[in-house]
């Protein structure tokens, strides 16, 4: 089949010429953009130059080609009879030309698109910076089209705040229409599609004394009998947050809940990067490979989140703070509140992920997000299998043996379009494995 173009990036890495070539060195990673019928699309490409010969891959497809006097030509092939043929020119630090996309099994004529490529700069030198960011605009889509609010480098720390799911800030002032408004996006230098964005939550604190929730149960969590009993539910419930005692209590408790308390465990319901530049931005109630409204109650202070980069700069969004949440977010809303957030970002170059991952002091956790709990479980399992294979060189048989003896499954989300299942493995179980060479 023809390669799915709308989920790609072009990263062009080329090795230094030797004595047989008179071309200027084009070694490095490049960000390549193309126009597909008015929509910007990005691709990944990696090349190695040996004299006038080029090898590498175009968006994962192996290629061979040449470079002579600044003229570049290569042909890439996938495993489904598709090809990508590039003719380009290196001029003034920019590579520009055209790529012909063809498939021998498809009777349709080949597509030809022009592109330009800019080199991806190396990781900045010097000490990391700390950024104090006061948000004035909040977005309700995880979109690559949203203008970045701040540009930071790998290793930098951002201190900021979020509004709650209804758009209210730490003073209870409504700043934006509800629906999980997000702080960001933050542009991370050097991050390019095919990379992994690393987000360390170094500080996550409540910044007001109340939260809001509901008193009903979402449809995925009830059978027909319980649904009938819940027919009159759906009222908003306001909770008092007592940070001194570390608990939340209903402000107007019902008869049997007068002594009911909930331990505070601040978490972020939303951590996301933008989907690919060709993808319509999903709303901030949605989730997927990009992260998003994952509502996983272990995304807390001290956790590290790993997300696959799909767009230049990654474009990091955070929001939907919860004072506490049970597994699955069964009420549709957790204890929704605003949040004081500090995070440190990093980039792992050329490391692709199947989906979001989370790491704590004790566990590695692979997320599965899909339309059903069954499919979410399959996705979480595949995500963890990829993790174990890449980090420990395990064979499929060995992966099965580890998962069969160590897997812990947790329902993270049932309230939204996608259900969430998380597969956890205690790090103690991995101590006897030999890490793969970096």
ZICOR-V550456 format. One line per field, one symbol per residue. burial: 1 if it has 9 or more other C-alpha atoms within 8 Angstrom, else 0. A space follows every 10 residues. Layout:
# ZICOR-V550456
burial=???
This chain:
# ZICOR-V550456
burial=0100011111 1111111000 1010001111 1111100001 1111111111 1111111110 1111111101 1111111100 1111111111 0001111111 1110010000 0011111111 0000000100 0010100111 0111000101 1111111111 1111111111 0001010011 1111111111 1111111111 1111010111 1111111100 0100001001 0000001111 1110011111 0010000000 0001111111 1111111100 1001111111 1111111011 1111111111 1111111111 1111101111 1111111111 1111111110 0110111111 0011111111 1010111111 1011110111 0111000010 0100011001 1111110111 1111111000 00000000
